[in-house]
Amino acid sequence: MENNCVLIVDDEERMRKLIKDFLKVKGFTILEAEDGEKAIQVFQENKNKISIILLDVMMPKLDGWSVLRQIRQESKVPIIMLTARGEEQDELFGFELGVDEYISKPFSPKILVARVEAILKRTQGDKKEIKNLGGIEIDKEGRTVKVDGKQIELSLREYELLTYLVENENIALSRDKILNNVWNYDYYGDSRTIDSHIKKIRHKLGKKGKYIETIRGIGYKFEVK
């Protein structure tokens, strides 16, 4: 992952150093911030080169949720939240705000690095393909989605979920299969995470949201009718 820049935001210097040491071995460039206000400053100064952000929730001056909201107003850069909280409701709240991934403390630094690499591989993959179904146009190279020619804003996870449904057009997909393929690792939450994302995607697609059909007792299916 040469030349990829990671912004590490955590008020614990020891934690930042631990993460930094493991990422540097993999060739990442590192930026750091010790609180929320500093995170916003560093992001604004380097937003054109930051590839991904590792963002702690509980911080002084400005918490992780506030930082997330501000960044999401202008950027879709992948964001992994680092949290000591294990509450499912917190995770659902974060996904609503545009979190791409969660990692609960304490965590394995090697697993963290693997997840960073997996997200960057998905978001930076060389996929020069444009798919158009029923007026929904997905540009994989630009990672953009247009509905009847008008671009809509999707979070990374919403984009990946919609793309997965479209690529499996007319196939009923179980929630477990969606979790395994879109989240790309063992997820210990429940299906409400998927339902929450589907609800937001349907809303953003407008009238075309009806193409995502709920299959009772199974999951979802994308079908242009």
TORPA-4810 file (N, C-alpha, C, O; in nm, 3 decimals):
<nodes>
NODE_1_0.083_-0.121_0.000_0.000_0.000_0.000_0.086_0.126_0.000_0.060_0.221_0.074_M
NODE_2_0.189_0.125_-0.083_0.279_0.240_-0.091_0.202_0.366_-0.129_0.108_0.362_-0.209_E
NODE_3_0.243_0.479_-0.070_0.191_0.612_-0.101_0.051_0.639_-0.048_-0.003_0.747_-0.069_N
NODE_4_-0.010_0.543_0.022_-0.139_0.569_0.083_-0.117_0.637_0.217_-0.031_0.597_0.296_N
NODE_5_-0.195_0.741_0.243_-0.180_0.821_0.364_-0.294_0.794_0.461_-0.412_0.799_0.423_C
NODE_6_-0.259_0.764_0.584_-0.358_0.735_0.689_-0.353_0.844_0.795_-0.247_0.878_0.846_V
NODE_7_-0.470_0.899_0.828_-0.481_0.993_0.938_-0.529_0.917_1.061_-0.639_0.863_1.062_L
NODE_8_-0.445_0.914_1.166_-0.479_0.846_1.291_-0.522_0.952_1.392_-0.446_1.043_1.425_I
NODE_9_-0.646_0.940_1.440_-0.699_1.037_1.536_-0.732_0.965_1.666_-0.828_0.888_1.673_V
NODE_10_-0.652_0.991_1.769_-0.672_0.928_1.899_-0.601_1.011_2.005_-0.489_1.057_1.983_D
NODE_11_-0.666_1.030_2.119_-0.605_1.113_2.223_-0.497_1.040_2.302_-0.425_1.102_2.379_D
NODE_12_-0.486_0.908_2.284_-0.382_0.832_2.352_-0.259_0.820_2.263_-0.263_0.756_2.158_E
NODE_13_-0.150_0.881_2.306_-0.027_0.878_2.227_0.023_0.736_2.207_0.073_0.702_2.100_E
NODE_14_0.010_0.653_2.311_0.055_0.514_2.302_-0.022_0.437_2.193_0.035_0.357_2.120_R
NODE_15_-0.152_0.464_2.185_-0.235_0.398_2.084_-0.194_0.444_1.944_-0.182_0.362_1.852_M
NODE_16_-0.173_0.575_1.927_-0.132_0.626_1.796_0.000_0.564_1.752_0.016_0.527_1.636_R
NODE_17_0.093_0.553_1.845_0.225_0.497_1.812_0.214_0.349_1.773_0.280_0.305_1.679_K
NODE_18_0.130_0.274_1.845_0.111_0.132_1.814_0.058_0.115_1.673_0.111_0.035_1.595_L
NODE_19_-0.046_0.190_1.639_-0.106_0.180_1.505_-0.007_0.226_1.399_0.009_0.162_1.295_I
NODE_20_0.060_0.338_1.427_0.156_0.394_1.332_0.267_0.296_1.300_0.304_0.279_1.183_K
NODE_21_0.321_0.231_1.401_0.432_0.137_1.380_0.392_0.022_1.287_0.470_-0.017_1.201_D
NODE_22_0.272_-0.031_1.306_0.228_-0.143_1.223_0.197_-0.098_1.080_0.225_-0.171_0.985_F
NODE_23_0.141_0.022_1.064_0.108_0.070_0.930_0.233_0.109_0.852_0.239_0.089_0.730_L
NODE_24_0.332_0.165_0.920_0.455_0.206_0.852_0.527_0.087_0.791_0.588_0.098_0.684_K
NODE_25_0.521_-0.027_0.858_0.584_-0.148_0.806_0.526_-0.184_0.669_0.595_-0.241_0.585_V
NODE_26_0.398_-0.151_0.648_0.328_-0.181_0.524_0.344_-0.070_0.420_0.286_-0.077_0.312_K
NODE_27_0.422_0.033_0.454_0.450_0.138_0.356_0.356_0.257_0.358_0.361_0.341_0.269_G
NODE_28_0.270_0.265_0.460_0.177_0.377_0.468_0.247_0.504_0.517_0.340_0.498_0.598_F
NODE_29_0.201_0.617_0.468_0.240_0.747_0.522_0.141_0.782_0.632_0.021_0.758_0.618_T
NODE_30_0.191_0.838_0.742_0.106_0.860_0.858_0.095_1.007_0.894_0.193_1.081_0.897_I
NODE_31_-0.030_1.048_0.923_-0.058_1.178_0.983_-0.129_1.151_1.116_-0.200_1.051_1.129_L
NODE_32_-0.110_1.240_1.214_-0.168_1.217_1.346_-0.243_1.340_1.397_-0.215_1.453_1.359_E
NODE_33_-0.339_1.313_1.484_-0.410_1.420_1.555_-0.450_1.365_1.692_-0.496_1.252_1.704_A
NODE_34_-0.432_1.448_1.795_-0.456_1.403_1.933_-0.594_1.443_1.987_-0.631_1.403_2.097_E
NODE_35_-0.669_1.520_1.911_-0.805_1.554_1.952_-0.887_1.589_1.828_-0.834_1.597_1.716_D
NODE_36_-1.016_1.610_1.850_-1.105_1.633_1.737_-1.077_1.761_1.660_-1.083_1.761_1.537_G
NODE_37_-1.046_1.867_1.730_-1.019_1.994_1.662_-0.893_1.983_1.575_-0.890_2.033_1.463_E
NODE_38_-0.791_1.918_1.628_-0.668_1.898_1.551_-0.696_1.809_1.430_-0.638_1.830_1.323_K
NODE_39_-0.783_1.712_1.446_-0.818_1.622_1.335_-0.876_1.700_1.218_-0.839_1.677_1.103_A
NODE_40_-0.968_1.792_1.248_-1.029_1.873_1.143_-0.923_1.959_1.075_-0.922_1.972_0.952_I
NODE_41_-0.834_2.016_1.153_-0.727_2.100_1.097_-0.636_2.019_1.005_-0.606_2.062_0.893_Q
NODE_42_-0.591_1.902_1.053_-0.502_1.818_0.972_-0.573_1.772_0.845_-0.513_1.767_0.738_V
NODE_43_-0.701_1.737_0.858_-0.776_1.693_0.741_-0.786_1.803_0.637_-0.762_1.780_0.519_F
NODE_44_-0.820_1.924_0.681_-0.834_2.036_0.587_-0.703_2.065_0.516_-0.703_2.101_0.398_Q
NODE_45_-0.592_2.049_0.584_-0.461_2.078_0.525_-0.412_1.968_0.432_-0.324_1.991_0.349_E
NODE_46_-0.468_1.846_0.446_-0.416_1.732_0.371_-0.524_1.648_0.303_-0.498_1.533_0.267_N
NODE_47_-0.646_1.702_0.286_-0.757_1.619_0.240_-0.738_1.561_0.101_-0.800_1.460_0.067_K
NODE_48_-0.653_1.622_0.021_-0.631_1.569_-0.114_-0.538_1.448_-0.117_-0.528_1.379_-0.218_N
NODE_49_-0.470_1.421_-0.005_-0.379_1.307_-0.004_-0.415_1.200_0.098_-0.357_1.092_0.096_K
NODE_50_-0.510_1.229_0.188_-0.549_1.129_0.288_-0.634_1.020_0.222_-0.735_1.049_0.158_I
NODE_51_-0.593_0.895_0.238_-0.662_0.781_0.177_-0.767_0.721_0.269_-0.868_0.668_0.221_S
NODE_52_-0.744_0.728_0.400_-0.835_0.667_0.497_-0.810_0.731_0.634_-0.700_0.776_0.662_I
NODE_53_-0.914_0.733_0.718_-0.903_0.792_0.851_-0.940_0.688_0.956_-1.042_0.621_0.946_I
NODE_54_-0.855_0.676_1.059_-0.884_0.594_1.176_-0.922_0.690_1.287_-0.838_0.768_1.333_L
NODE_55_-1.047_0.686_1.330_-1.103_0.791_1.415_-1.157_0.736_1.547_-1.250_0.656_1.548_L
NODE_56_-1.097_0.781_1.657_-1.144_0.742_1.790_-1.274_0.815_1.820_-1.296_0.926_1.770_D
NODE_57_-1.361_0.755_1.901_-1.489_0.818_1.934_-1.475_0.916_2.050_-1.513_1.032_2.038_V
NODE_58_-1.420_0.869_2.161_-1.412_0.950_2.282_-1.283_1.030_2.282_-1.175_0.976_2.303_M
NODE_59_-1.295_1.162_2.258_-1.178_1.250_2.254_-1.211_1.386_2.314_-1.328_1.425_2.319_M
NODE_60_-1.109_1.458_2.360_-1.132_1.593_2.413_-1.158_1.694_2.301_-1.127_1.670_2.184_P
NODE_61_-1.216_1.806_2.339_-1.242_1.921_2.252_-1.353_1.894_2.150_-1.449_1.972_2.141_K
NODE_62_-1.341_1.786_2.075_-1.442_1.752_1.974_-1.442_1.601_1.962_-1.339_1.541_1.931_L
NODE_63_-1.557_1.536_1.986_-1.558_1.390_1.982_-1.561_1.338_1.838_-1.576_1.413_1.742_D
NODE_64_-1.546_1.206_1.828_-1.537_1.144_1.696_-1.660_1.164_1.611_-1.650_1.180_1.489_G
NODE_65_-1.780_1.163_1.674_-1.903_1.182_1.598_-1.904_1.320_1.532_-1.942_1.334_1.415_W
NODE_66_-1.862_1.421_1.606_-1.860_1.558_1.552_-1.761_1.570_1.438_-1.789_1.636_1.338_S
NODE_67_-1.645_1.506_1.454_-1.544_1.508_1.348_-1.600_1.439_1.223_-1.584_1.489_1.111_V
NODE_68_-1.664_1.326_1.244_-1.723_1.250_1.134_-1.824_1.335_1.057_-1.822_1.339_0.934_L
NODE_69_-1.913_1.402_1.129_-2.014_1.485_1.064_-1.950_1.593_0.976_-1.992_1.614_0.863_R
NODE_70_-1.848_1.659_1.030_-1.785_1.768_0.955_-1.715_1.716_0.829_-1.726_1.777_0.723_Q
NODE_71_-1.645_1.605_0.842_-1.574_1.550_0.727_-1.672_1.503_0.620_-1.649_1.521_0.501_I
NODE_72_-1.782_1.441_0.664_-1.879_1.389_0.569_-1.952_1.499_0.492_-2.015_1.472_0.389_R
NODE_73_-1.945_1.621_0.538_-2.007_1.732_0.466_-1.935_1.761_0.335_-1.991_1.824_0.245_Q
NODE_74_-1.810_1.716_0.325_-1.733_1.749_0.205_-1.650_1.633_0.148_-1.587_1.649_0.044_E
NODE_75_-1.650_1.519_0.215_-1.562_1.411_0.168_-1.622_1.274_0.194_-1.692_1.252_0.293_S
NODE_76_-1.593_1.181_0.102_-1.635_1.041_0.118_-1.516_0.952_0.152_-1.523_0.830_0.135_K
NODE_77_-1.407_1.013_0.201_-1.289_0.935_0.237_-1.331_0.824_0.336_-1.407_0.850_0.428_V
NODE_78_-1.282_0.701_0.318_-1.317_0.593_0.410_-1.279_0.627_0.554_-1.170_0.679_0.579_P
NODE_79_-1.368_0.597_0.647_-1.344_0.624_0.789_-1.374_0.499_0.871_-1.483_0.443_0.865_I
NODE_80_-1.274_0.456_0.949_-1.291_0.346_1.044_-1.296_0.406_1.183_-1.204_0.477_1.224_I
NODE_81_-1.403_0.378_1.257_-1.416_0.427_1.393_-1.350_0.329_1.490_-1.372_0.208_1.483_M
NODE_82_-1.270_0.384_1.580_-1.207_0.306_1.686_-1.283_0.336_1.814_-1.283_0.450_1.861_L
NODE_83_-1.347_0.236_1.871_-1.433_0.263_1.986_-1.422_0.155_2.093_-1.408_0.037_2.063_T
NODE_84_-1.430_0.199_2.217_-1.432_0.105_2.329_-1.575_0.061_2.358_-1.598_-0.033_2.434_A
NODE_85_-1.669_0.130_2.298_-1.809_0.095_2.319_-1.848_-0.025_2.235_-1.807_-0.037_2.119_R
NODE_86_-1.927_-0.113_2.294_-1.971_-0.229_2.219_-2.120_-0.227_2.192_-2.178_-0.325_2.146_G
NODE_87_-2.182_-0.113_2.220_-2.327_-0.105_2.205_-2.367_-0.106_2.057_-2.316_-0.028_1.977_E
NODE_88_-2.459_-0.196_2.023_-2.505_-0.208_1.885_-2.568_-0.078_1.835_-2.552_-0.041_1.719_E
NODE_89_-2.642_-0.008_1.924_-2.709_0.114_1.884_-2.609_0.221_1.843_-2.635_0.299_1.752_Q
NODE_90_-2.493_0.223_1.910_-2.388_0.318_1.872_-2.339_0.290_1.731_-2.315_0.383_1.653_D
NODE_91_-2.325_0.163_1.699_-2.277_0.126_1.566_-2.379_0.165_1.460_-2.342_0.218_1.355_E
NODE_92_-2.506_0.139_1.486_-2.609_0.176_1.389_-2.612_0.328_1.370_-2.629_0.376_1.258_L
NODE_93_-2.594_0.402_1.479_-2.590_0.548_1.472_-2.474_0.592_1.384_-2.488_0.682_1.301_F
NODE_94_-2.359_0.529_1.404_-2.241_0.563_1.325_-2.259_0.535_1.177_-2.218_0.616_1.093_G
NODE_95_-2.321_0.423_1.144_-2.344_0.391_1.003_-2.438_0.493_0.939_-2.423_0.528_0.822_F
NODE_96_-2.534_0.542_1.019_-2.625_0.645_0.968_-2.547_0.771_0.932_-2.582_0.841_0.836_E
NODE_97_-2.442_0.801_1.009_-2.363_0.921_0.986_-2.260_0.904_0.874_-2.203_1.002_0.826_L
NODE_98_-2.236_0.780_0.833_-2.142_0.758_0.723_-2.015_0.686_0.761_-1.916_0.694_0.687_G
NODE_99_-2.015_0.615_0.875_-1.899_0.533_0.911_-1.888_0.417_0.812_-1.988_0.358_0.773_V
NODE_100_-1.765_0.385_0.772_-1.745_0.274_0.679_-1.714_0.143_0.751_-1.742_0.035_0.700_D
NODE_101_-1.655_0.154_0.870_-1.617_0.033_0.942_-1.602_0.065_1.090_-1.580_0.179_1.129_E
NODE_102_-1.615_-0.038_1.172_-1.595_-0.027_1.316_-1.489_-0.125_1.361_-1.482_-0.237_1.311_Y
NODE_103_-1.406_-0.083_1.455_-1.314_-0.174_1.522_-1.320_-0.140_1.670_-1.294_-0.026_1.710_I
NODE_104_-1.353_-0.239_1.752_-1.367_-0.217_1.896_-1.234_-0.241_1.967_-1.163_-0.337_1.938_S
NODE_105_-1.204_-0.153_2.061_-1.085_-0.170_2.144_-1.117_-0.267_2.258_-1.229_-0.268_2.308_K
NODE_106_-1.020_-0.350_2.299_-0.886_-0.365_2.239_-0.893_-0.446_2.110_-0.981_-0.531_2.094_P
NODE_107_-0.802_-0.420_2.018_-0.801_-0.492_1.891_-0.660_-0.535_1.856_-0.562_-0.486_1.913_F
NODE_108_-0.652_-0.628_1.762_-0.522_-0.673_1.713_-0.472_-0.574_1.607_-0.543_-0.551_1.509_S
NODE_109_-0.353_-0.516_1.624_-0.300_-0.423_1.522_-0.292_-0.488_1.384_-0.312_-0.421_1.283_P
NODE_110_-0.263_-0.617_1.380_-0.253_-0.686_1.251_-0.390_-0.693_1.182_-0.399_-0.678_1.061_K
NODE_111_-0.495_-0.715_1.261_-0.630_-0.718_1.206_-0.669_-0.579_1.157_-0.732_-0.565_1.052_I
NODE_112_-0.631_-0.477_1.233_-0.659_-0.340_1.192_-0.595_-0.310_1.057_-0.659_-0.255_0.968_L
NODE_113_-0.469_-0.345_1.042_-0.398_-0.321_0.916_-0.466_-0.397_0.802_-0.481_-0.343_0.692_V
NODE_114_-0.507_-0.521_0.828_-0.573_-0.602_0.725_-0.703_-0.536_0.680_-0.736_-0.538_0.561_A
NODE_115_-0.777_-0.478_0.773_-0.903_-0.414_0.737_-0.879_-0.284_0.661_-0.953_-0.251_0.568_R
NODE_116_-0.776_-0.211_0.699_-0.739_-0.090_0.625_-0.706_-0.127_0.481_-0.753_-0.063_0.387_V
NODE_117_-0.624_-0.230_0.464_-0.584_-0.272_0.330_-0.704_-0.320_0.249_-0.713_-0.294_0.129_E
NODE_118_-0.797_-0.392_0.314_-0.914_-0.443_0.244_-1.003_-0.330_0.194_-1.052_-0.334_0.081_A
NODE_119_-1.024_-0.230_0.278_-1.107_-0.116_0.237_-1.042_-0.041_0.122_-1.110_-0.005_0.026_I
NODE_120_-0.912_-0.016_0.131_-0.844_0.057_0.025_-0.842_-0.023_-0.105_-0.850_0.035_-0.213_L
NODE_121_-0.831_-0.152_-0.094_-0.832_-0.236_-0.214_-0.966_-0.226_-0.285_-0.973_-0.220_-0.408_K
NODE_122_-1.074_-0.224_-0.206_-1.208_-0.214_-0.265_-1.232_-0.077_-0.325_-1.292_-0.065_-0.431_R
NODE_123_-1.186_0.027_-0.256_-1.216_0.163_-0.302_-1.123_0.210_-0.413_-1.158_0.300_-0.489_T
NODE_124_-1.003_0.150_-0.423_-0.906_0.194_-0.522_-0.882_0.092_-0.632_-0.792_0.108_-0.714_Q
NODE_125_-0.965_-0.012_-0.633_-0.946_-0.117_-0.733_-0.956_-0.064_-0.874_-1.027_0.033_-0.901_G
NODE_126_-0.885_-0.130_-0.964_-0.885_-0.087_-1.105_-1.006_-0.146_-1.176_-0.995_-0.248_-1.244_D
NODE_127_-1.120_-0.081_-1.159_-1.244_-0.131_-1.218_-1.301_-0.026_-1.312_-1.378_0.060_-1.270_K
NODE_128_-1.264_-0.033_-1.437_-1.307_0.066_-1.534_-1.435_0.018_-1.603_-1.435_-0.019_-1.720_K
NODE_129_-1.541_0.019_-1.525_-1.667_-0.033_-1.577_-1.781_0.058_-1.534_-1.786_0.107_-1.421_E
NODE_130_-1.873_0.080_-1.626_-1.993_0.156_-1.596_-2.113_0.067_-1.622_-2.131_0.015_-1.732_I
NODE_131_-2.196_0.049_-1.520_-2.314_-0.036_-1.531_-2.437_0.052_-1.520_-2.444_0.138_-1.433_K
NODE_132_-2.535_0.030_-1.608_-2.657_0.110_-1.605_-2.777_0.015_-1.610_-2.796_-0.058_-1.707_N
NODE_133_-2.855_0.019_-1.505_-2.975_-0.064_-1.498_-3.093_0.022_-1.456_-3.095_0.078_-1.346_L
NODE_134_-3.190_0.031_-1.543_-3.311_0.104_-1.509_-3.290_0.250_-1.474_-3.366_0.307_-1.396_G
NODE_135_-3.186_0.311_-1.530_-3.160_0.452_-1.501_-3.065_0.474_-1.384_-3.032_0.588_-1.352_G
NODE_136_-3.022_0.365_-1.320_-2.922_0.375_-1.213_-2.787_0.342_-1.275_-2.763_0.229_-1.318_I
NODE_137_-2.698_0.440_-1.279_-2.567_0.424_-1.341_-2.458_0.419_-1.236_-2.442_0.512_-1.157_E
NODE_138_-2.382_0.309_-1.235_-2.273_0.292_-1.139_-2.140_0.295_-1.213_-2.113_0.210_-1.298_I
NODE_139_-2.058_0.393_-1.179_-1.925_0.407_-1.237_-1.825_0.356_-1.135_-1.797_0.422_-1.035_D
NODE_140_-1.770_0.236_-1.160_-1.681_0.174_-1.063_-1.547_0.246_-1.051_-1.489_0.252_-0.943_K
NODE_141_-1.498_0.299_-1.161_-1.370_0.369_-1.155_-1.382_0.496_-1.072_-1.294_0.526_-0.991_E
NODE_142_-1.487_0.570_-1.092_-1.506_0.694_-1.018_-1.578_0.674_-0.886_-1.589_0.767_-0.806_G
NODE_143_-1.628_0.551_-0.863_-1.706_0.517_-0.745_-1.820_0.617_-0.726_-1.839_0.673_-0.618_R
NODE_144_-1.895_0.638_-0.834_-2.008_0.730_-0.829_-2.135_0.659_-0.875_-2.130_0.560_-0.947_T
NODE_145_-2.248_0.712_-0.833_-2.378_0.659_-0.872_-2.464_0.774_-0.919_-2.475_0.878_-0.853_V
NODE_146_-2.526_0.755_-1.035_-2.618_0.856_-1.087_-2.756_0.793_-1.106_-2.769_0.676_-1.143_K
NODE_147_-2.857_0.872_-1.079_-2.995_0.830_-1.103_-3.055_0.923_-1.207_-3.073_1.042_-1.182_V
NODE_148_-3.086_0.868_-1.323_-3.135_0.948_-1.436_-3.042_1.066_-1.465_-3.086_1.178_-1.490_D
NODE_149_-2.913_1.037_-1.461_-2.813_1.137_-1.496_-2.770_1.229_-1.382_-2.676_1.306_-1.399_G
NODE_150_-2.837_1.222_-1.267_-2.804_1.309_-1.155_-2.729_1.229_-1.048_-2.778_1.127_-1.001_K
NODE_151_-2.609_1.277_-1.012_-2.527_1.204_-0.914_-2.587_1.213_-0.775_-2.635_1.319_-0.732_Q
NODE_152_-2.584_1.100_-0.704_-2.630_1.098_-0.565_-2.511_1.065_-0.475_-2.416_1.001_-0.518_I
NODE_153_-2.518_1.110_-0.351_-2.410_1.088_-0.256_-2.437_0.964_-0.172_-2.539_0.954_-0.104_E
NODE_154_-2.345_0.868_-0.179_-2.354_0.747_-0.099_-2.227_0.730_-0.016_-2.118_0.766_-0.061_L
NODE_155_-2.241_0.676_0.104_-2.123_0.641_0.182_-2.056_0.520_0.116_-2.113_0.456_0.028_S
NODE_156_-1.936_0.490_0.158_-1.864_0.375_0.103_-1.947_0.248_0.117_-1.961_0.171_0.022_L
NODE_157_-2.003_0.224_0.237_-2.077_0.100_0.260_-2.206_0.097_0.179_-2.244_-0.007_0.127_R
NODE_158_-2.273_0.211_0.167_-2.395_0.217_0.085_-2.362_0.188_-0.061_-2.434_0.116_-0.129_E
NODE_159_-2.251_0.245_-0.109_-2.208_0.222_-0.247_-2.180_0.073_-0.271_-2.224_0.016_-0.371_Y
NODE_160_-2.106_0.012_-0.180_-2.069_-0.129_-0.197_-2.192_-0.219_-0.189_-2.201_-0.318_-0.262_E
NODE_161_-2.285_-0.185_-0.101_-2.406_-0.265_-0.089_-2.491_-0.255_-0.215_-2.539_-0.357_-0.266_L
NODE_162_-2.510_-0.134_-0.266_-2.588_-0.117_-0.389_-2.521_-0.189_-0.506_-2.587_-0.256_-0.585_L
NODE_163_-2.389_-0.175_-0.516_-2.315_-0.241_-0.625_-2.332_-0.392_-0.618_-2.351_-0.458_-0.721_T
NODE_164_-2.324_-0.447_-0.497_-2.338_-0.592_-0.481_-2.478_-0.638_-0.523_-2.493_-0.740_-0.589_Y
NODE_165_-2.579_-0.563_-0.485_-2.716_-0.599_-0.524_-2.734_-0.593_-0.675_-2.793_-0.683_-0.735_L
NODE_166_-2.682_-0.487_-0.736_-2.694_-0.469_-0.881_-2.620_-0.579_-0.956_-2.671_-0.633_-1.055_V
NODE_167_-2.500_-0.613_-0.910_-2.422_-0.717_-0.977_-2.486_-0.855_-0.965_-2.455_-0.946_-1.042_E
NODE_168_-2.577_-0.868_-0.868_-2.650_-0.995_-0.852_-2.798_-0.974_-0.885_-2.887_-1.025_-0.816_N
NODE_169_-2.821_-0.900_-0.991_-2.958_-0.867_-1.034_-3.045_-0.992_-1.045_-3.003_-1.095_-1.097_E
NODE_170_-3.167_-0.980_-0.994_-3.269_-1.085_-1.000_-3.239_-1.206_-0.911_-3.306_-1.309_-0.920_N
NODE_171_-3.138_-1.193_-0.825_-3.104_-1.303_-0.734_-3.142_-1.264_-0.591_-3.104_-1.157_-0.544_I
NODE_172_-3.218_-1.349_-0.523_-3.254_-1.324_-0.384_-3.132_-1.351_-0.296_-3.078_-1.462_-0.296_A
NODE_173_-3.088_-1.250_-0.223_-2.966_-1.260_-0.142_-3.003_-1.257_0.006_-3.073_-1.167_0.052_L
NODE_174_-2.956_-1.357_0.080_-2.983_-1.359_0.223_-2.902_-1.251_0.294_-2.800_-1.205_0.242_S
NODE_175_-2.948_-1.212_0.411_-2.874_-1.113_0.488_-2.735_-1.163_0.525_-2.639_-1.086_0.522_R
NODE_176_-2.723_-1.291_0.558_-2.592_-1.347_0.590_-2.497_-1.338_0.472_-2.379_-1.305_0.488_D
NODE_177_-2.548_-1.367_0.352_-2.464_-1.361_0.233_-2.421_-1.217_0.205_-2.307_-1.193_0.166_K
NODE_178_-2.511_-1.123_0.225_-2.477_-0.983_0.206_-2.368_-0.940_0.304_-2.272_-0.875_0.266_I
NODE_179_-2.384_-0.977_0.431_-2.283_-0.943_0.531_-2.147_-1.001_0.495_-2.045_-0.932_0.504_L
NODE_180_-2.145_-1.127_0.454_-2.018_-1.193_0.421_-1.949_-1.131_0.301_-1.826_-1.125_0.296_N
NODE_181_-2.027_-1.085_0.204_-1.968_-1.034_0.080_-1.943_-0.883_0.081_-1.846_-0.836_0.023_N
NODE_182_-2.031_-0.807_0.147_-2.015_-0.662_0.147_-1.930_-0.616_0.264_-1.843_-0.530_0.249_V
NODE_183_-1.955_-0.674_0.381_-1.874_-0.635_0.497_-1.738_-0.705_0.492_-1.641_-0.658_0.552_W
NODE_184_-1.731_-0.816_0.422_-1.605_-0.880_0.386_-1.529_-0.944_0.502_-1.410_-0.973_0.489_N
NODE_185_-1.595_-0.965_0.614_-1.534_-1.037_0.726_-1.646_-1.072_0.822_-1.759_-1.028_0.803_Y
NODE_186_-1.616_-1.151_0.924_-1.719_-1.192_1.019_-1.772_-1.072_1.095_-1.697_-0.999_1.160_D
NODE_187_-1.902_-1.051_1.084_-1.965_-0.937_1.150_-2.054_-0.990_1.263_-2.132_-1.083_1.243_Y
NODE_188_-2.041_-0.931_1.380_-2.109_-0.987_1.496_-2.235_-0.910_1.536_-2.293_-0.935_1.641_Y
NODE_189_-2.275_-0.817_1.452_-2.401_-0.747_1.479_-2.518_-0.828_1.425_-2.506_-0.949_1.405_G
NODE_190_-2.630_-0.761_1.402_-2.742_-0.835_1.345_-2.788_-0.769_1.215_-2.727_-0.673_1.167_D
NODE_191_-2.894_-0.823_1.159_-2.935_-0.781_1.025_-2.990_-0.639_1.019_-3.010_-0.586_0.910_S
NODE_192_-3.015_-0.578_1.134_-3.066_-0.441_1.132_-2.964_-0.345_1.069_-3.001_-0.239_1.019_R
NODE_193_-2.837_-0.384_1.073_-2.735_-0.302_1.008_-2.764_-0.294_0.859_-2.760_-0.186_0.800_T
NODE_194_-2.793_-0.408_0.796_-2.826_-0.411_0.653_-2.955_-0.334_0.628_-2.961_-0.252_0.536_I
NODE_195_-3.057_-0.359_0.709_-3.186_-0.294_0.689_-3.172_-0.142_0.695_-3.236_-0.071_0.617_D
NODE_196_-3.089_-0.094_0.787_-3.066_0.050_0.799_-3.003_0.107_0.673_-3.042_0.214_0.627_S
NODE_197_-2.905_0.036_0.618_-2.838_0.081_0.496_-2.933_0.078_0.376_-2.935_0.170_0.294_H
NODE_198_-3.013_-0.029_0.367_-3.108_-0.041_0.256_-3.208_0.074_0.260_-3.243_0.130_0.156_I
NODE_199_-3.255_0.108_0.379_-3.351_0.217_0.393_-3.294_0.348_0.339_-3.362_0.422_0.269_K
NODE_200_-3.167_0.375_0.373_-3.105_0.499_0.327_-3.082_0.497_0.176_-3.101_0.599_0.109_K
NODE_201_-3.041_0.381_0.122_-3.018_0.371_-0.022_-3.148_0.393_-0.098_-3.151_0.467_-0.197_I
NODE_202_-3.254_0.330_-0.054_-3.384_0.346_-0.120_-3.425_0.493_-0.123_-3.473_0.544_-0.224_R
NODE_203_-3.406_0.559_-0.011_-3.442_0.701_-0.003_-3.362_0.783_-0.104_-3.418_0.871_-0.171_H
NODE_204_-3.233_0.755_-0.115_-3.147_0.831_-0.205_-3.176_0.800_-0.352_-3.155_0.884_-0.439_K
NODE_205_-3.224_0.679_-0.379_-3.257_0.642_-0.517_-3.392_0.699_-0.560_-3.425_0.697_-0.679_L
NODE_206_-3.470_0.749_-0.465_-3.600_0.805_-0.499_-3.695_0.699_-0.551_-3.709_0.593_-0.490_G
NODE_207_-3.760_0.726_-0.662_-3.856_0.632_-0.719_-3.792_0.500_-0.757_-3.857_0.396_-0.760_K
NODE_208_-3.662_0.504_-0.788_-3.593_0.382_-0.829_-3.558_0.293_-0.710_-3.508_0.182_-0.727_K
NODE_209_-3.584_0.343_-0.590_-3.560_0.261_-0.471_-3.646_0.136_-0.470_-3.614_0.039_-0.401_G
NODE_210_-3.757_0.138_-0.546_-3.845_0.021_-0.553_-3.777_-0.098_-0.619_-3.823_-0.211_-0.607_K
NODE_211_-3.665_-0.073_-0.690_-3.593_-0.184_-0.753_-3.529_-0.277_-0.649_-3.500_-0.393_-0.678_Y
NODE_212_-3.507_-0.226_-0.528_-3.454_-0.310_-0.421_-3.573_-0.370_-0.347_-3.640_-0.302_-0.269_I
NODE_213_-3.597_-0.495_-0.373_-3.715_-0.563_-0.321_-3.681_-0.642_-0.195_-3.580_-0.711_-0.189_E
NODE_214_-3.767_-0.631_-0.094_-3.751_-0.710_0.027_-3.808_-0.849_0.005_-3.925_-0.862_-0.032_T
NODE_215_-3.728_-0.951_0.028_-3.774_-1.090_0.016_-3.798_-1.141_0.158_-3.704_-1.172_0.230_I
NODE_216_-3.923_-1.150_0.195_-3.958_-1.184_0.333_-3.895_-1.316_0.377_-3.904_-1.417_0.308_R
NODE_217_-3.831_-1.312_0.492_-3.770_-1.432_0.549_-3.634_-1.464_0.490_-3.568_-1.558_0.535_G
NODE_218_-3.590_-1.386_0.388_-3.460_-1.415_0.325_-3.370_-1.293_0.331_-3.270_-1.293_0.402_I
NODE_219_-3.406_-1.190_0.256_-3.319_-1.073_0.249_-3.366_-0.975_0.145_-3.474_-0.917_0.157_G
NODE_220_-3.285_-0.954_0.041_-3.318_-0.853_-0.060_-3.282_-0.900_-0.200_-3.201_-0.991_-0.219_Y
NODE_221_-3.346_-0.835_-0.298_-3.317_-0.864_-0.438_-3.328_-0.735_-0.518_-3.420_-0.655_-0.497_K
NODE_222_-3.235_-0.715_-0.611_-3.242_-0.600_-0.702_-3.305_-0.648_-0.833_-3.253_-0.738_-0.899_F
NODE_223_-3.416_-0.586_-0.868_-3.486_-0.626_-0.991_-3.551_-0.504_-1.054_-3.630_-0.435_-0.990_E
NODE_224_-3.517_-0.478_-1.180_-3.577_-0.367_-1.253_-3.707_-0.416_-1.313_-3.709_-0.509_-1.394_V
NODE_225_-3.817_-0.352_-1.274_-3.948_-0.397_-1.319_-4.009_-0.296_-1.414_-4.120_-0.316_-1.463_K
</nodes>
